[in-house]
Amino acid sequence: MHEQDRGFGCQVDHIISEKHGGLTEESNLAYACAPCNRAKGSDVGSIEEETGSFIRLYNPRLDKWHQHFRIDGSQILGLTEAGKVTVRILRLNDEERRLEREVFIAQQRYPSVSAERRMRSHS
């Protein structure tokens, strides 16, 4: 979702938190909406429910969004283990997040033009 469409704006987030040794430098910083930033906290990953394995979160500086996620209506689906863990930890499909996307879908503002371009170029 585009930053301008976020009711609470975006925040600078440490991809790897300072608590885990992450530095405050461009390569470790990302723009995140407030709900995602709060949900992520200092997490760098989570336990995969079926196998019990530790899986890292999606890293916007290293990973390609289209390889880890897919948009299906108002839902964001994880395609990889990292994508699935990220969807769960960031609560990307909680009811209020989906309702927000549905409003933007009705206004033809979601997905954004740039996101649609990226999705088409990788299909």
Secondary structure as GFF3:
##gff-version 3
##sequence-region A 1 123
A	DSSP	three_ten_helix	3	5	.	.	.	ID=ss1
A	DSSP	beta_strand	10	14	.	.	.	ID=ss2
A	DSSP	three_ten_helix	18	20	.	.	.	ID=ss3
A	DSSP	three_ten_helix	26	28	.	.	.	ID=ss4
A	DSSP	beta_strand	29	33	.	.	.	ID=ss5
A	DSSP	alpha_helix	34	40	.	.	.	ID=ss6
A	DSSP	beta_strand	45	47	.	.	.	ID=ss7
A	DSSP	beta_strand	54	56	.	.	.	ID=ss8
A	DSSP	alpha_helix	65	68	.	.	.	ID=ss9
A	DSSP	beta_strand	69	72	.	.	.	ID=ss10
A	DSSP	beta_strand	75	78	.	.	.	ID=ss11
A	DSSP	alpha_helix	81	89	.	.	.	ID=ss12
A	DSSP	alpha_helix	95	106	.	.	.	ID=ss13
A	DSSP	alpha_helix	113	121	.	.	.	ID=ss14
###
